[in-house]
């Protein structure tokens, strides 16, 4: 059995995203999904229902009438915010653990993923994309391949780091050279096995823009830019954080200015603080 075969077998033992999260991923991909579709999914998950109602009825939101059901919560907060809060809460169990191979302590990967998702939504707005929840979700789960690869990266970190420091490789390129697969490709494999849509798999696979022919794809560009901006901000970044090359041609293609990036970074601080407050209430 090759090392790659062994890695693929490990995917089957990986703690999956909760069922409610997988159903919400399907909803995100369907622009014609209704409020009732979202309500039906969440209301059968008692833990998620409690969390959403606690958030919705918090003093922070200052709602006059308390939400008594998920339908009330969706009416009060809107479908996008309910989906995003549910996915952020659901992803915590999968993404929160330490990933020593990447120099990530407990909670670092999840915090980085949430920050990246919040930024991705802002980038999607800048690029005029209507499917903001899809972009948010892809950015949230794009690094899921690190869960499988981290112990292999830990074992071969010296070889990977030598390629980065001495030979000018990006971290992803060095991963691929040493391990035969990089974390974006592994994430795409996990997505296929877990039944993610082809579009979600594509966004995970190309979030480091390995294939520059994808540069014109606005959805890929949004997730890629969000990841780069998140690295610049440095919150929850691991050992690989500064070992990537930024493809500035993408900014020209999609008419994104340096002032746009600065504005997104400023907005992110405010938005992340709001997310943090809401999550602490659940």
Secondary structure, 3 states (H helix, E strand, C coil): CCHHHHHHHHHCCCCCCCHHHHHHHHHHCCCCCCHHHHHHHHCCCHHHHHHHHHHHCCCCCCCCCCCCCHHHHHHHHCHHHHHHHHHHHHHHHHHCCCEHHHCECCCHHHHHHHHHHHHHHHHHHHCCCCCHHHHHHHHHHCCCHHHHHHHHHHHCHHHHHHHHHHHCCCHHHHHHHHHCCCHHHHHHHHHHHCCCCHHHHHHHHCCCCCCHHHHHCHHHHHHHHHHHHHHHHCCCCCCCCCCCCCCCHHHHHCCCCHHHHHHHHHHHHHHHHHHHHHHHHC
